[in-house]
Amino acid sequence: CDTERVIDNQKIGEWEMTVRRRHQVHSIIGLYQREFKSVWMLHKISNEAVLITVAPSTETKSDGTQSSRRSGKGRFSGRISILMKGEGAVLPAKERVTYRLTKIGKKETRVEMATNISLGKSVGKKGTKETILNHLSVVDKIACHYNNMLSGVELTEDDGIVAAENLMITVHGRQKGIGKAAAVKKFISKNKAVRDLVKEHKFVRSMLVAVVNNNLSTIAKVEGKSVTLGEVEGTKIGKSLALSLATALTASIAVDEWILQFPALREIDEEHLFFRPMLEQIGYILVGEVGWGVKLRVFIGAATSLADMGTDLFVISTFWSEGKNSYFYALLASLVLSIVIQLFLVYVQNRKMGATRLVLEWLPVIVGIKPALDAYRVANGVKTELNQEVEHKVMMSFVKGTELFAEAIPGVIIQLMAIITSKKSVTNAAWMSLAMSAISTGFIGATISYDWDVDPSNRKVNPNFYGYIPAKAAKRSFVFGSLIIFSAGMLLIRCMTIVVLGLLGMRYAVAFICTDLGLFLLVKVLRGDFFYWIPSGGGKIEVIISLLARITVKLVTDFTSIAHTRHPNEMGGAYWLFSFFLTMVSLPAAISYYESTAEINTDIDLGWKAVKFLIPITAFSFVIFLASAERDYLKTFYSIQKGWESTVERFNTMKEEEEKARIVFKTSRHYWKSIEDDVKTWVEENWTRWEEEKPRWLDDKMKSMIPMDFIPTLEAQKKERYRRISEKNTPGGGGSRVLPILAQARSTLVLLDEGDSFRNKKRRIRENEIHQERVLKESLRREKRTLSAKRKTQETEEGIYEYIESKAMLRGDNSSK
């Protein structure tokens, strides 16, 4: 951090001054003092843009402590000073910084920054990184400065995020002895939008203080309009957010649930666009700071997975000790299959991230904490990196689905088969293991449905499907509890059906599953809805991935009836309901058929008990679920809408550009093939403006999803092609607007490590040059091939036109032209 900043010289009438500042740098053995002496100059390059340059001053000081040449005694005494006092002699350092401020609209400015720092010797990577990040934080300060000047009407969603960062910076940067309430008050006094909001709604000030304090409390009941509430009600409302943050999957879901509980917050949310994003960003920061925040989510994710795995291992050991080798090997095979599929999913997700990263991502799968890792990433809002295929939320659902498909469902079938065929009395431990497996499976299925529905981004993109879970906390609890019982009951009913058919012979069980599955695939193909919604590149690979995905989703839904899979992109509402009734009637039918045809009757009294008790309980929980859900969404449980029809409808009705882009470019091209020309026209009309404004949603990953032929001009295509080639040759890539700057800073760290040897620095510089040359040559080769193909096409077209024109002239007719 800076310890001193002085303006030595400032020219009157010109924007030029010499600034001398001292900076404290951390090193392995203590703190170093570095002094930057730089000339700041302002350049107006156009009516809309100014440039601020910072360059080292050419003047040299006569002060011996500032000179880079120092005697051995001085160097020794400096190190002694570092060790004894935590500070050393001041050494010169250099900085070159360029700021570009461009006006892109009314009260809207784009700030760009590039920095190059030389700190001298004895500074490691950590100290250099801290210094660079301190330089980059200037952009945050500029953004906060402009943000404080805007009114609530002028603030956008992105501005709300900046306001949240501004508030938390003020809270964290307060001096000792100053409480959080005073820091919040200071922020409100500086920020015009929040200041006006507090004047209009008095409870907001105390609410923000309670939110920032983040103390766990029960959800209070506060009714009334926002203008009638005071500070006491504001404190009650603010305290209620902490519990939502502790129990919800993400801060966005927590804030949405919290806002829906209080009419006053709903009023403000409808009036002010920045209000919700500001609170969501505050929530993400608080979740990362407080110990119980992320730990609770990670604990739930890990506990569910480890409990299920623990019961499986217990049953496996029991089968082994009792000599039931067939059941032992079957259950062990299902456990191994689950791990193998998860390893494959992780490989597909991270295959472009490099071998080291891939191995690190495999380790949580092998240890059994992959769900906990996914919960941590989703809870902290970790962005998907450029070379990763799907979002972390989608990957988390895939991993949970894999556990259901390859581990939980086979495990319950094997345990039921062992119980029914056992000649001895079944132990309480076996029943407990079966119940634990069923409940954990029901919990996983309910979590998948609940998290996808209450996610605000999903409700925004697809409001006609997501939203069946009500706003009131009590009703949400009823819905979630009924989903758990419903999924657990469906699992036991379906597994019991397979066990009864298996007693007749394996071919009966296989025939039942394959017939049901074949009918589903046939319906999908005949309706033109076979391809899965995730983009997979087309060709045979997409056919294989779609087939595997459809089979997996169908089997998991048959055994658990996860409410989310009624989505048009998955099974569809009508077929989901058909599978539900098929599972209900299949068990009594299978038992009756077994008793009428089996040569050796095994006592299946357990099956009839399931028919008498389990089916009514499951049906009753389904009725409770439907009664507690929002009635406007009941039609989604019997809808016949196809996946591509849903995509086309949402793209045509959605107005926001970010949501339109998510709908099409994060979905398989088969889903918007019928409106491909409309999508292309939309991109061509807006690409130039997007390049100038650089909206937050159009990050490098989103750009890579846009087909190259949709980009309007050859110059823009060339620029985007070079960017994609550069990222493809960089392991990991980037995921947001800020990441390229940080990536440049990280690469600079290697070059600026003054403690490294000259040989190593020279080698690394050379490696970087070779890499850049390789990327440039590859780009030029591709561009040359593209231009050559276009030239040949143009020559062919010109030859055809000349031929037609000559024929027309011979006939004396111009109609052919």
N, C-alpha and C positions, 0 to 999 in steps of 0.2 A: 504494500500500500504506500501511497505518497505520504511523506513526513513533512515536506516543505514545498511550496510553490511560489515563485517570485517572478514578476515581470521586470526584466533588467532594462529593456529599451523598447519604446513604442514610438513609431513615426507619426507625427501629426499630419492629418489629412490623408493618410493612407492606412489601409488595414494591413499593417505589418508590425510584428513585435517579436522580441526575443524573450523566451520563457525559460527559466531555470527551475528545475524541480528535482527533488531527491526522492528516491524510491527505495523501499526496504524489500530485499530479496531473500527468500529462504534458501539455505543450502544444507548440506549434510551436517556440517559442524556448527551451524549457527546462522546469524543474520548478516547480510552484506548491505552496505549502503551504495547505491548507484546514483550518479547525478547526470541528468539529461539536460543539455543546453541546446535548445532548438529554436529555429526561426519559423514563426507561424505567419502564413500569407493567405489572403483571400483573393480569389480570381473569379470574375464573372464571365462565364463562357457562353451564356445565352440569357434570354429574358426569363427562362424557366429553370435555369441551373446555375449553381455556384460551386466552386471548388475550393476547399481548404487544404493547404499542403503544410506539412510539418517536416522540416529537414534539419540535420545537424548544423549548428552554427560553425562558421569557419574560424571564429575567434578561439584562442587558446588562453587559458588562465595561467598566471605565474605561480599560483598556490601549489606548493609541493604536494599537498594531499590530493589535488586534482590531476596531477600528471600521471600518465600511464607508466612512466619509468620510475621505478621505486627501488631504493636500495634494499639489500637483503635484510638489514635491520628493520627498516620500515615494514617490510612484508611480514617479518617475524612478529613484530610488536602488534601489527594489525590482527594476526591470527590469535595472539594471546588475548587481545581485546575482545575478539569474537567469543572466545571460550569463557572468559571471565565475566564479561558484561552483556553478552548477547548482541553486540554491535561492533562493527569494524570501521576502518578508515574508508573515506568516500573515494570511489573510483569512477572514472568517466564512463558513460554509456551513450549509445547512439540510437535514435529512433527515426524512422521515416514512415509517416502516416499520410494518407490521402482520404479526405471526406468529400463525397459528392452528394449534394442536396438538390433534388429535382422535384419541381412542382408537377404533380400529375393530376391535380384536380383542385377544387375549391376546398381550402383548409386540409389539403392532403399532400404530403411530401414523402418522397422515397429517399432514404438515407443509405448510402453505400460506403463501405469502409475497407481499406487495405492497409496492412501494417507490416513493418519489417523492423525487427529489434535486434541489437547486438549488445549483450550485457557484459562482455568481457570474460575473463577467466574465472574459474572456481565456482561456476554456477551450473548446477545440474539440470536435468529435464524438468523436475518438479518446479524449481524456481522459475525457469523459463516459461513453463506452462501457466503458472500463476500470473506472471507479468503479462503474457499475451491475453489471457482472459480478462485481466484488469483493463487492458486497452480496449478490448471488444465491448466491455460493459459501458463504454461511452455511448454506444448506439442505444442501449437501454435507457440511459439518462436523457438522451435527446428525445426518444419516444415518449418517456414520462413527461418531459417538459411540454411537448405539444399536446399530449393527452390531457394535461391539467387545464388547458385553455379552452377545450371544447365543451359545449353544452350537452345535456342529455339527449336532445333531439339529433345532434350531429354524430354522436358516438355509434359506431357499428359493433358487430359481434367481436371482431378482432380488437377493437378499441377497449371493449370490456375486459378482455384478457390482459391487455396492457395496464388497465386500471387496477386489476387484481395484483399484478406483479408490483406495481407502484405502491399499493397498500402494504404488501408483505415486506417490501424493501424498507419502507418507513418503520414498520414494526420491528424488523430484525436489526435495523441500524440505530435504534434508539440508544441513548446513553444510559449508563448504570443509574439506578434510582428512579428512572422514568417508567411508568407502567404501560401496559398495552393500550389501556383506555386513552391515555394522553397521546400515544402514537397514532391511534385511530382518529382522534380529534384533530391532530396536526394534518393528517392526510386529507380529511374532509375539508379543512380550511383551504388547502391548496387546490383541490380538484373541483372544478366548477360544476361538473355534471353531478357528482355525488353531493356536493354542497346544496345544489338546488333540490336534489331528491330529498335530503334531510329537512329542508325548509318546508317542503310539501307534505312529507310523511315523517312525523317526529320520531316514530318508533325505530326508524332505520339506524340511527346513531347507536343506540344501545344494542340493537340487534347485531350490528357489525362487531361491536366489542365482544359480545357473547360468542359469536362465531369464531373470532380470532382466538379467544381463550380456549375454546375447544374442550370443554369439560363434559364428561359423560353425564347425561341426564335423561329422564323419561320424556316422552313426547307430550308436550302440554297441549291443552285445548284452548285455542284463542279464536274467538269469532269476532265478527264485525268488520266494517270497512276500514281501509288503510288510514283514512284521514282522521278517524276517531280513536286510534290507538296511541298510547303513550309509551314512555320508556320502560315501564314495568312489563307491559305486554311484549315490547321489543326484546327484552332480555329473555322472556320465556320462549319466544319464537327462536331466537338465536341459539339457545341452549339445546333445542330439539334437534339441531342439525348433527351434532356429534354422534348420536346413536345411529342415525341413518348412514353416516360415513363409516361407522364400525361394522354395519351389517350388510350394506349393499356391495355389489361387485365393483363398481367404479364410482368415482366422485360425481360423474354426470348423472348416473342413476340415483345416487343418494340425494342430490340437489333437486332432481325432478320429483322424487317421492316427497321430499320436504316441502317443496313449493305447493304441491297438490293438497297438503294437509291444512293450509291456511289460506282463507279467501283473500286476505290483505296482500299476501305475496303473489297470488294469481293476478290481482289487479295490476301490481307494479310490473309483473312479467309481461303482461299484455301491452302496457304502455311504453315500456323502455326496452329497446332491443339489446342494450348492453348488460342488463341486469343479470340474466341467467348465466351468460358466459363468464362474467366477473365472479360470481359465486362458485361456478364450477372450477375455475382456475384456483380460487382460494381453497376449495375442497381438495384438489389434487396436491397442493402444497402442504396442507395440514395432514393429509394421510401419510405423506412421505416423512413428515417430521415426528409424528406421535408414534410411540412404540406399539400401542395396541392397534393402530390403524391397519397397516399392511400385514402385521403379524397375525391378526385374527383371520383375515382372508386366506393367508398362506396356511394357517393351522387347519382351517376347515377343508381346504383343498387337499392338504397332505393327509389329514386324519381320515377323510373319506376313502382315499385311495389305499392308504396303508391298512385301514381296518378291513377293507375288502380283500386285500392281498393276504392279511394275517389269517382271516378265516379260511381262505383257500389253502394256505400252507398248513393250517391245523388239520383240515380235512385230508389233505394229501398225506400227512404223517400218520393220520388215523388209518387210512386205507392201507398204507404200507405195513403198519404194525399188525393189522388184522389179516394180512395176506391177500387182500383184494387187489391183485396186481393190475387187472384190467381197468378198474376205476382209478387206480393210482396213476397209471400211464395216461389215461384219457384226460384227467384233470391237470396233470403236469403239462401235457401237450397244449391244452387251452391256454395255460399261463404263458408258456413259451411263445405261442402264436400271437398273443396280445403284445408281448414285448417286441416281437419281430415286426408286426404291423406298425407299431409306434416308431420303431427305428426307421422304417421305410418312410413314414410320414415326415419325420424329422429330416431325413435325407432329401426328400423332395423340396421341403421348405428351405433348406440351407445348402443345397448342392453348389450354389454359386458363391458361397461365402468363404471358401477355402477349407483345406483339410483340417487345420487346427480348430477352427470354429465348429466344424461339423462334429469332430470328436467331443468337444466340450458340450455340444448340444445333445449328444448321445448319452452322456454320463447320467443325467437325471432320469432318463428312461430306464437304464439298467438298475439304478438304485431304487427306483419306484417313487420318485418325487416330481415327476413331470407335471402332474396336475397342479402341484404347489407352485412350481416355477411359472406356469402359465397364469395362475391366479395372481401372482406377484406382478407380472408384466401388465396384465390387464388393469389391475387395481391402480398401478402407478401411471397408467396412460402411456406406456412405452410405445413409441411409434415403430411401425414395421420398417425395416431397412430396405434399401432400394432393391437388392438382389434376393430378397425373400418373396415367396410367392403369394401368401395370403396373410391377412391380419391376425394378430395374436388371439383375438377373440374367436375367430373362425378355427384356428389351430386348436384352441382349448376345447371347442365343441367336438372337433374330429377325434381328439385324444379320448375324451369322455365316451364318445360313440364307439371307439375301438375297444375300450374296456368293457362296454356293454356287449358288443358283438362277439368278441373272442374270449372273454374271461367270465363275466358275470352270468350271461345266459347259459353257456355250456356248463358252468359250475353248478347252477341250480338244477339243470337236467340230470347231471351225473349224481348229485346228492339225492334227488327224488328217486331215481332209479335204484340207488343203493338202499334207500329206506324201504321202498316197496318190496324189493326182492330179498330183503334181509330175513333170515330165519330166526334171528335172535330179537329180543326187544330192543327198540331203538333208544339210544341214550339221550339224556337231556342236552348233552353237548352237541349232538348231531342236529337236534331240533333248533337249538340256539344258533348254530352255524347257518342253517337254512334260513331262519328268520333274519339274521344279520345280512345275509347276501341279498335277500329280497328287499329289505328296507333300504340298504345302501344303493341298490339299483334304482329303487323308486325315488330316492333323494337325488341321484344324479340326473334321472330323467326330468324330475320336477325343476331342478336347477337350470337345466338347458332351456326349458320352455319359459321359465320365469325371467331369466336374464335376457333372453332375446326379445321378450315382449316389452319389458319395462325400460329398455335402452332408449333414451330420447332420440338418438340418431336414427334408429330403426323406425320409430313412430313418425319421424319427420319425413323419411324417404318413402315409407309405405303406410300411410295413416289408415288405409282401408283394411289392413290385415293386423297390424300391431296395435294393441290398446285394449285387449279384452280383460286384462287385469285391472281392477278398479283403483281409484285414487285413495280411498279410505284405508287406513292401516289395518283395521279389523277385518275388512273384506279381503284384503291381500293375504292375511294370515289364513283365512278359510280357503282361499284359492290354492295357496301353496301346500297346505296340509292335505287337501283333497287330491291334489296332483300326486303327492307322495303315495298315498294309499291306493289311488287309482292305478298308478304305474306298477307298484309292487303286486297288487292283485292280478293285473293282466299278465305279469311275468309268471306267477305261479299257475294261473289257469292254462296258459299256452304251454308251459313246460310240462304240466301234468298231461296235457293232450299228447305231446310228443312221447312221453314215457309210456302211456297206455298203448299207443300205436307201436312203439318199440317192443313191447311185450309180445305183440303178434309177430313181429319180425322187423328187422331194420328196413326192409324194402317198403313197408307200409309208411313208416315215418318219413323216409326220403321221398316217397311218392307224394305224400301230402304237402310237404314243404315245396317240392319242385313244381307241383301243379299250381299251387297258389302263387309262387314266384313267377312261373311262366305266364300265367294269366295277367299279372301286373305288367310284365315287360311287353306283352302283346298289346295291351291297352295303350301303353306309352308310345309304342311304335306306330300304331294305327292312328293315334291322335296327333302325331308329329311332335311329340314332347319327350323324346328319348334322351337327347343330349343333356348332360348335367350343366348346372349354371356356372360353375367355376371355369374361367378361361384356362385352357390347357394346350393351346397351340394348333389345334386342328389335326386332321389326318387320322391315322390309325391309333395314335396315342390318345386322342380325344375319345374315340370309340371305346377303347379299352377302359379308360378312366371313368367314362360315363357308365359303362356296364357294371364295373366294380362298385361305383358309388350307388347306383340304383339298387343293386342287390343288397348292399350293406344297409342302406336306409330302410329298405323294405323289411328285412329280417329284424332289425332293431325295433321298428315300429310295430311289427306283429307281436313282439314279446313285451313291449313296454307302453305302446300307444302314446308316445311323446307328443304333446299337443303341437309343438313347433313344426313337426313334419307334415302337418296338414297344409303347409305353405304350397302354393302352386309350383314353386321351383323344386319341391320335394315330391310328395305323393299326391297332393291335392286333397281338398276337403272331402269330396264325395268318396274317393277310394279309401281315405283314412277312416271314414265312418263305416264303410263296408268291411274293412279289416277288423274293426272293433266288434261288430256283430258276428263276424265269422269266428273270431276267437271265442266269443261267448257261447255260441251254439256248438262249437266243435268238440268241447270236452264231454258233454253228455252224449253226443252222438258217437264219439270214439269209445266211451265206456260201454254203451249199449251194443255196439258192433263187436267189441271184444268179448262180452259175455255170451253173445250168440254164436260166435265162430271159433273161439279159442279151444284147442284140444286139451290143454293143461291150464286150468283156471288158477290164476294167482289171485290171492285176496287183494282186491283193489278197493277196499272199504274207504281208504283215504281219498280216492277219486270221487266217490259219492259225497263224502263230507265236503270236499271242495265245491261240488255242485250245489249242495244245500246251504253252505255258509259263505264260501269265498265269492261265488258269483253274485249273490245279493249284496254283499258288502261292497264289492267293486262297483256294481251298478249304482248303488246308493251314493257312493263317493263321487261318481261321475255326475249324478243329478245335482249334488251339492255344488260341484264345480260349475256346472252350467248355470245354476241359480245365483251363484256369487259373481260370475263373470258379467261383463258389460253386455247388455242384450243386443246392442248394435252389431256385435261381432259374432253372434251365433251363426249367422249365415256363412261364415268362413268354414264352418265344420261340415257343410254339405255343398260347398261351391264346386263347380265343374270348370272353373277357369284354368287355362293352361299357363305354364311358366312364361312362355314368350308373349302371351296376351297380357299378362300382368306387367311385364317389362315395357311393352309398347304403350300401354295405358298410362303408366306412371311417368314415362318420359314426356309424353304429350301434355300431361296435366301439370307437371312440376314446373315452377317458374324460376327457382333459384338455380344458378349455373352449377354450383358445387354438387347439388343433389342430382341434377341431370347427368353430370359426368360420372358420378358414382353408379347410377342406375345402368348405364350402358357399358362403360369401359371396365368396370369390375365384374362384368357378366360375360358369359360366352357369347361370341358373335352370332351364334345361331338364334339367340334370344331377341336380337334386334335386327336381324337380316332384312325383315320386311320394311324397315324404316332407315336402312343404311344410307340412302341418299339424303334423307332429312338430317341425319346425324352429321354427315360429311359437310353439308351446307352450313349447319350450325357452327361447326368447328372453323370452317373457312371464313365465315363472317366475323368471328370473334377472336381469331388467333392473334392478329396484330395487336389488338387491344389488350389481350391477356399478357403478351410479351412486354408491353409497356407498363401495365399496372402490377404485374406479378402477384396475382391473388394468392392467398395462403394455401388454398386447396390445390392449386396447380403446382405441386412440388415435382421433384424429379421422378418419383415413382409414377405419379399420374401421367406425366408427359410420356413416359415409356410405354404406357398402355394405349396411347392414342396411335392408330395406324399411321404410318409415315405418309401414305398417299392422301390423308385427310388434311395435311398441312398445306396451306395454299400456294406459297411461292417456292421456287427452286432455292433461293437464298435461305429461306427459313428451314427448308428441308435439309440443306447442307449443314446448317448450324446445329440442328437437332440430331442429325446423324453423327456428327463429330462428338457431340455430348454423350450420346449413347455408347459410342465406341470407347470413349475415355472411361466411362463408368463401368463398362463390361470388363475392362482390363484392370479395374481397381477392386480388389476383394472387399466385399461389404457394401461399397457404394455409399449413398447417402439417402436420407429419407425426408428431409424438409429443407426449407429455404436456408435455414441457419447452418445446416450440416456442411455444405461446401466450404464455408468460412472456417468452421472448426476443423474440417479435414485439412485445409490449407495450413491452419495453425499447427496441427499435429505433424504434418510433413516438415513444417518449418522448425519444429522442436528438434528434429534430428540434425538439421543443418546448423542450428544455433547453439548446440551443446558445446560450449567452449572448453569443457573439461575433457572432451574426447581428444584422441590423438589426431595429429594432422593426417596421418595415413588413412585412418578410418573415415574422417570427414571427406577426404578426397575420394575415397572409394564410394561413399554414399552419394556424393554429388554426381559422380560418374554413373552410378546405377540409375539415379533419377533422370539424368540426361538420356541414357539408353532407353529407358521406359518411355519417355516423351517422344523420342525419335520413332520408336516402334509404333506407338499409337498414331502418330502423324502419318507415317508411311502407310499403315493399314487404311487409314481414312482416305488418303490420296489414291490408293489403289482401287478402293471401292468407288470413289467418286469418278475415277477415270473410266472404270467399267460401265458405270451408269451413264456417263456422258457419251461414251462410245455407242452404247445401245440406243440412246436417244438420237444420236447423229445418224445411225443407220436407219432408224425408223423414219426420221425426217427426210433423208435422201430417198428412201423408198416411196414415201408419200409424194414428194416432189416429182419423182419419175412417173408415178401414176397420173398425177395431174397434167404433166406435160404430154403424156401419151393420149389422155382423153381430149386435151385441148387440140392436139394435132389432128385427131380423128374428126373432131367437130369442125375444124377449119376445112378439112378435105370435103366434108359434106356441105359446108357453107351454113352450118347450123351452130348456134351458141347455146342450145338448150342443154347440152351435156355438161356444160360448166356448172 
